[in-house]
Amino acid sequence: MTSVSVIVVGTTPMADDDPQLQVAHGLADRLGGSYHFIVPCGAAKPGELDLHPVHIHRVKGRTRLAYVFAARRIVDRIAVEQRRLLMSSNPLAAIIIEITRARRRSPHIFHIQGEIVSPGPEYGGRLKRFALGAVTRLATRRASGVRVVSESLRSAVEPSARCPVAVVGSRVDTEVFRPPRSDGHAGDRKVDAVMVGGLAEVKNHRTMLQAWSLIMKQLPDARLLIVGDGPARRRLEAQIAALDLHYNVELRGFVPHDRLTDILTSAKCFVQASWSEGQPRAVLEGMACALPVICSDIPAHREIVPPDAGLLVPPGDVDGWAAAILTTLRDPTGAAELGRRGRALVIERHGVESSLDRYAEFIAAVAARNPRMATR
């Protein structure tokens, strides 16, 4: 196979131990080329981090517009050295790629990881949703290939696409995310439930907190741990105070990915109440740790959580959430069986190696359609 080098543009900072780096090394090995990430620097020092054959280019930009033009310049500088396949992780990143000079001669794979073709109210006001959907559809029509993370997203994307659309789902290292080797009793775990994800409206923490206030009426010592940070933190802190949940709910904030297994295995169950998702890796990681999962009844969760591996609850059903969590906590034998089935499913469908093989094959196929992509 002709080697393929890749440039990926993102719009969120990337840590030195970001799990995407493991994916990048696996893809670079399969494709035989280099792999470059262009991302905002965030709190890190701007510049390049060389993790050969993977490179992180951290870009300084005081505003979003400044980042767009700075990232564009770096894409064109890297692409001058060698023709590369371009990839974008979201609509803003797709705009950056489409305004580069490199795009005139290089294919572009657009990643869609959420329900943003026709975004719902959880994505903001009407104008914001209109703009997000319009840019997504435009990027889809202009792309050389589109990668989605679920079959439901493929159905939503294909009407706008003029190129191949591939489903390459989230992947989980099941040797890292696994139950403790000597677990003892699940009842001994310190946390009753854990919820992982950014603190944003779309994740629907509001409903989970309301449900937790009902759970406490029957289990006064029940504890919920919320992992993640984001713009909704102050609102959630206010809701916790209003519901008098100080001693039962903890907002842990950001947790490095390499410490997440310890967090998950300290809990009796995993909950995710999102209004919308692409294919949530956090849920799969919880399943890989053999936790019983209770998720919102939305297309993305239905695809990865069959009835024998977890429970699904309508996202806004406060009473339903309280009942499902109480049922799980009161039936440790049934919960353990859900956990075992969930882990088996993740091993079968979301293992790292098979997922990377499919991903690399798709990238190589898109590159092969552009004869100028040959590299030396």
C-alpha positions as CSV (number, residue, x, y, z in Angstrom):
1,M,0.0,0.0,0.0
2,T,1.2,3.5,-0.8
3,S,2.0,5.4,2.4
4,V,-0.4,8.1,3.5
5,S,0.5,11.0,5.8
6,V,-2.3,12.8,7.7
7,I,-3.0,16.3,9.1
8,V,-5.8,16.5,11.6
9,V,-7.3,19.9,12.6
10,G,-9.1,20.1,15.9
11,T,-10.5,23.0,17.9
12,T,-9.9,21.8,21.5
13,P,-6.5,21.5,23.3
14,M,-4.8,18.2,23.5
15,A,-2.8,16.8,26.5
16,D,0.4,15.0,26.1
17,D,-1.3,11.7,27.2
18,D,-4.5,12.3,25.2
19,P,-6.1,8.9,24.2
20,Q,-6.2,10.1,20.6
21,L,-2.4,9.8,20.5
22,Q,-2.7,6.0,20.9
23,V,-5.1,6.0,17.9
24,A,-2.7,8.2,15.9
25,H,0.3,5.9,16.5
26,G,-1.8,2.9,15.4
27,L,-3.0,4.6,12.3
28,A,0.5,6.0,11.4
29,D,1.8,2.4,11.7
30,R,-0.8,1.0,9.4
31,L,-0.6,3.9,6.9
32,G,3.2,4.1,6.8
33,G,3.2,7.9,7.1
34,S,3.4,10.7,9.6
35,Y,0.4,12.0,11.6
36,H,0.0,15.7,12.6
37,F,-2.5,17.2,15.0
38,I,-3.1,21.0,14.8
39,V,-5.0,22.1,18.0
40,P,-5.3,25.2,20.2
41,C,-2.5,25.4,22.8
42,G,-4.9,26.0,25.8
43,A,-2.8,26.2,28.9
44,A,0.2,24.5,27.3
45,K,3.1,26.2,25.6
46,P,2.6,26.9,21.9
47,G,4.8,24.9,19.5
48,E,5.4,21.4,18.2
49,L,5.6,18.3,20.3
50,D,7.5,15.5,18.4
51,L,6.3,12.0,19.2
52,H,7.5,10.5,16.0
53,P,5.7,9.6,13.8
54,V,3.0,11.6,15.6
55,H,3.3,15.4,16.0
56,I,1.2,17.8,18.0
57,H,1.2,21.5,16.8
58,R,-0.2,23.7,19.6
59,V,-1.4,27.0,18.1
60,K,-1.7,30.2,20.0
61,G,-4.9,32.2,19.2
62,R,-6.5,34.7,21.5
63,T,-9.8,34.4,19.7
64,R,-11.5,31.7,17.6
65,L,-11.0,33.7,14.5
66,A,-7.3,34.2,15.2
67,Y,-7.0,30.4,15.7
68,V,-8.7,29.7,12.4
69,F,-6.1,31.7,10.5
70,A,-3.2,30.5,12.5
71,A,-4.2,26.9,12.0
72,R,-4.7,27.5,8.3
73,R,-1.1,28.8,8.0
74,I,0.3,25.7,9.8
75,V,-1.7,23.3,7.6
76,D,-0.3,24.9,4.4
77,R,3.2,25.0,5.8
78,I,3.2,21.2,6.7
79,A,1.5,20.3,3.5
80,V,4.2,22.0,1.4
81,E,6.7,19.5,2.6
82,Q,4.7,16.5,1.5
83,R,1.1,16.0,0.2
84,R,-1.1,14.8,3.0
85,L,-4.6,13.7,3.6
86,L,-6.5,16.3,5.6
87,M,-9.0,15.5,8.4
88,S,-11.3,17.7,10.5
89,S,-12.8,16.8,13.8
90,N,-15.8,19.1,13.7
91,P,-17.5,21.8,11.5
92,L,-15.2,24.7,12.6
93,A,-12.1,22.5,11.8
94,A,-13.7,21.7,8.5
95,I,-13.9,25.4,7.7
96,I,-10.2,25.8,8.5
97,I,-9.3,23.0,6.1
98,E,-11.6,24.2,3.3
99,I,-9.9,27.6,3.3
100,T,-6.3,26.3,3.0
101,R,-4.3,26.1,-0.2
102,A,-3.6,22.5,0.6
103,R,-7.2,21.6,0.1
104,R,-7.0,22.3,-3.6
105,R,-4.8,19.2,-4.1
106,S,-5.5,17.1,-1.0
107,P,-8.6,15.0,0.0
108,H,-10.5,15.9,3.2
109,I,-12.2,13.5,5.6
110,F,-14.8,15.1,7.7
111,H,-15.6,13.5,11.1
112,I,-19.1,13.7,12.5
113,Q,-19.4,12.6,16.1
114,G,-22.8,14.0,17.1
115,E,-26.3,14.7,15.9
116,I,-25.3,18.0,14.2
117,V,-26.8,17.6,10.7
118,S,-30.1,18.7,12.2
119,P,-29.2,19.7,15.7
120,G,-31.8,19.8,18.4
121,P,-32.4,22.5,21.1
122,E,-29.7,21.0,23.3
123,Y,-27.2,22.7,20.9
124,G,-28.4,26.2,21.7
125,G,-30.7,28.8,20.1
126,R,-32.2,28.7,16.7
127,L,-29.5,30.8,15.0
128,K,-26.7,28.7,16.4
129,R,-28.5,25.5,15.5
130,F,-29.1,26.8,11.9
131,A,-25.5,27.7,11.5
132,L,-24.2,24.5,12.9
133,G,-26.5,22.4,10.7
134,A,-25.7,24.5,7.6
135,V,-22.0,24.3,8.0
136,T,-22.2,20.5,8.7
137,R,-24.2,19.9,5.5
138,L,-21.9,22.1,3.5
139,A,-18.7,20.3,4.8
140,T,-20.4,17.0,4.1
141,R,-21.1,17.9,0.5
142,R,-17.5,19.2,0.0
143,A,-15.7,16.3,1.8
144,S,-13.8,13.5,0.0
145,G,-15.0,11.1,2.7
146,V,-17.1,11.3,5.9
147,R,-16.5,9.2,9.0
148,V,-19.3,8.8,11.4
149,V,-19.4,6.9,14.7
150,S,-22.8,5.2,14.4
151,E,-25.3,3.7,11.9
152,S,-27.9,6.3,13.0
153,L,-25.5,9.1,12.1
154,R,-24.8,7.5,8.7
155,S,-28.5,7.5,8.0
156,A,-28.6,11.2,8.8
157,V,-25.5,12.1,6.9
158,E,-25.8,10.2,3.6
159,P,-28.5,12.4,2.0
160,S,-26.1,15.3,2.1
161,A,-23.0,13.4,1.1
162,R,-21.4,13.2,-2.3
163,C,-18.6,10.9,-1.1
164,P,-18.2,7.6,0.8
165,V,-19.5,7.6,4.3
166,A,-18.0,5.1,6.7
167,V,-19.0,4.0,10.2
168,V,-15.9,3.7,12.4
169,G,-17.1,3.6,16.0
170,S,-15.4,4.5,19.2
171,R,-12.7,2.2,20.5
172,V,-11.8,1.1,24.0
173,D,-8.6,-0.4,25.3
174,T,-10.2,-3.3,27.2
175,E,-6.9,-4.1,28.9
176,V,-6.8,-0.7,30.5
177,F,-10.6,-0.4,31.0
178,R,-11.4,-3.6,32.9
179,P,-12.8,-4.6,36.2
180,P,-10.4,-4.8,39.1
181,R,-8.6,-8.1,39.1
182,S,-9.7,-8.8,42.7
183,D,-12.9,-6.9,43.0
184,G,-14.4,-8.2,46.3
185,H,-18.1,-7.2,46.5
186,A,-19.5,-4.4,44.4
187,G,-21.4,-3.3,47.5
188,D,-18.1,-2.2,49.0
189,R,-17.5,0.4,46.3
190,K,-17.4,4.0,47.5
191,V,-19.7,5.6,44.9
192,D,-23.2,4.5,44.0
193,A,-23.1,6.0,40.5
194,V,-20.6,7.8,38.2
195,M,-21.4,10.1,35.3
196,V,-18.6,11.1,32.9
197,G,-18.7,14.0,30.4
198,G,-18.3,17.7,29.8
199,L,-20.5,19.9,31.9
200,A,-22.8,21.2,29.2
201,E,-26.5,21.4,28.6
202,V,-26.5,18.5,26.1
203,K,-25.2,16.1,28.8
204,N,-28.4,16.7,30.8
205,H,-26.9,16.8,34.3
206,R,-30.0,18.7,35.4
207,T,-32.3,15.7,35.1
208,M,-29.8,13.5,36.9
209,L,-29.5,15.8,39.9
210,Q,-33.3,16.0,40.1
211,A,-33.5,12.2,40.1
212,W,-30.8,12.0,42.7
213,S,-32.8,14.1,45.1
214,L,-35.6,11.4,44.8
215,I,-33.1,8.6,45.2
216,M,-31.9,10.1,48.5
217,K,-35.5,9.8,50.0
218,Q,-35.0,6.0,49.9
219,L,-31.2,5.8,50.1
220,P,-30.1,8.8,52.2
221,D,-26.4,8.1,51.8
222,A,-26.4,7.4,48.1
223,R,-23.5,9.1,46.3
224,L,-23.2,10.4,42.8
225,L,-19.8,11.3,41.3
226,I,-19.8,13.6,38.3
227,V,-16.5,13.7,36.3
228,G,-15.8,16.5,33.8
229,D,-15.7,20.3,33.5
230,G,-17.3,22.9,31.3
231,P,-19.5,26.0,31.0
232,A,-22.4,24.6,33.0
233,R,-20.4,24.1,36.2
234,R,-21.8,27.2,38.0
235,R,-25.4,26.3,37.1
236,L,-24.9,22.8,38.4
237,E,-23.3,24.0,41.6
238,A,-26.4,26.2,42.1
239,Q,-28.7,23.3,41.5
240,I,-26.8,21.1,43.9
241,A,-27.2,23.8,46.6
242,A,-30.9,24.3,45.8
243,L,-31.6,20.6,46.1
244,D,-29.4,20.3,49.2
245,L,-27.1,17.6,47.6
246,H,-23.8,18.9,49.0
247,Y,-23.0,15.6,50.8
248,N,-24.3,13.3,48.1
249,V,-23.1,14.7,44.8
250,E,-19.5,15.6,44.0
251,L,-18.4,17.6,41.0
252,R,-14.9,16.1,40.6
253,G,-13.9,18.2,37.6
254,F,-11.4,17.1,35.0
255,V,-9.8,13.8,35.5
256,P,-6.8,12.6,33.3
257,H,-7.8,9.8,31.1
258,D,-5.2,7.5,32.6
259,R,-6.9,7.8,36.0
260,L,-10.4,7.2,34.8
261,T,-10.3,3.5,35.3
262,D,-9.9,3.9,39.0
263,I,-12.8,6.3,39.1
264,L,-15.1,3.9,37.2
265,T,-14.2,0.9,39.2
266,S,-15.0,2.8,42.4
267,A,-18.7,3.0,41.4
268,K,-21.6,0.5,41.4
269,C,-23.1,1.8,38.2
270,F,-22.6,4.2,35.3
271,V,-25.2,6.7,34.3
272,Q,-25.4,8.9,31.2
273,A,-28.5,11.1,30.7
274,S,-27.4,13.0,27.5
275,W,-30.0,14.5,25.2
276,S,-27.8,13.8,22.2
277,E,-24.6,11.8,21.5
278,G,-22.5,10.5,18.6
279,Q,-21.1,7.3,20.1
280,P,-20.1,8.0,23.6
281,R,-16.7,6.5,24.5
282,A,-17.3,7.1,28.2
283,V,-20.3,4.7,28.1
284,L,-18.2,2.1,26.4
285,E,-15.4,2.5,28.9
286,G,-17.9,2.1,31.7
287,M,-19.2,-1.1,30.1
288,A,-15.6,-2.3,29.6
289,C,-15.1,-2.0,33.3
290,A,-18.1,-4.3,33.7
291,L,-20.3,-1.6,35.2
292,P,-24.1,-1.8,34.7
293,V,-24.9,1.2,32.6
294,I,-28.1,3.3,32.6
295,C,-28.4,5.6,29.7
296,S,-30.8,7.9,28.0
297,D,-33.0,6.3,25.4
298,I,-31.6,8.0,22.3
299,P,-30.4,6.5,19.0
300,A,-26.7,6.6,19.9
301,H,-27.3,4.7,23.2
302,R,-29.7,2.2,21.6
303,E,-27.0,1.2,19.2
304,I,-24.4,0.3,21.9
305,V,-26.6,-0.7,24.9
306,P,-28.9,-3.7,24.0
307,P,-31.5,-4.7,26.6
308,D,-29.4,-7.5,28.0
309,A,-26.4,-5.2,28.7
310,G,-28.0,-2.1,30.3
311,L,-31.0,0.0,30.9
312,L,-32.4,2.9,28.8
313,V,-34.5,5.7,30.2
314,P,-36.2,8.7,28.4
315,P,-33.7,11.6,28.9
316,G,-36.2,13.9,30.7
317,D,-38.0,11.3,32.8
318,V,-36.9,12.2,36.4
319,D,-39.0,9.5,38.0
320,G,-37.8,6.9,35.5
321,W,-34.2,7.7,36.2
322,A,-34.7,7.4,40.0
323,A,-36.5,4.1,39.6
324,A,-33.9,2.6,37.2
325,I,-31.0,3.6,39.4
326,L,-32.7,2.3,42.6
327,T,-33.5,-1.0,40.8
328,T,-29.9,-1.4,39.8
329,L,-28.4,-0.6,43.2
330,R,-30.9,-3.0,45.0
331,D,-30.1,-5.9,42.7
332,P,-26.4,-6.4,42.8
333,T,-26.6,-9.9,41.2
334,G,-28.6,-8.6,38.2
335,A,-26.3,-5.5,38.0
336,A,-23.3,-7.8,37.9
337,E,-24.8,-9.8,35.0
338,L,-25.5,-6.6,33.0
339,G,-21.9,-5.6,33.6
340,R,-20.5,-8.9,32.4
341,R,-22.6,-8.8,29.2
342,G,-21.7,-5.2,28.6
343,R,-17.9,-5.9,28.8
344,A,-18.3,-8.9,26.5
345,L,-20.0,-6.7,23.9
346,V,-17.3,-4.0,24.0
347,I,-14.6,-6.6,23.6
348,E,-16.4,-8.0,20.6
349,R,-17.4,-4.8,18.8
350,H,-15.1,-2.0,20.0
351,G,-11.6,-3.5,20.4
352,V,-8.8,-1.2,19.5
353,E,-7.1,-3.3,16.8
354,S,-10.1,-4.2,14.7
355,S,-11.4,-0.6,14.9
356,L,-8.0,0.8,13.8
357,D,-7.9,-1.6,10.9
358,R,-11.3,-0.4,9.6
359,Y,-10.3,3.2,10.1
360,A,-6.9,2.8,8.3
361,E,-8.6,1.0,5.4
362,F,-11.1,3.9,5.0
363,I,-8.4,6.5,5.0
364,A,-6.3,4.6,2.5
365,A,-9.3,4.2,0.2
366,V,-10.1,7.9,0.2
367,A,-6.4,8.7,-0.5
368,A,-6.3,6.2,-3.3
369,R,-9.1,8.1,-5.1
370,N,-6.8,11.0,-5.3
371,P,-3.7,10.0,-7.4
372,R,-1.7,13.0,-6.3
373,M,-1.7,11.7,-2.7
374,A,1.2,9.3,-3.4
375,T,4.1,10.0,-1.0
376,R,7.7,9.0,-1.1
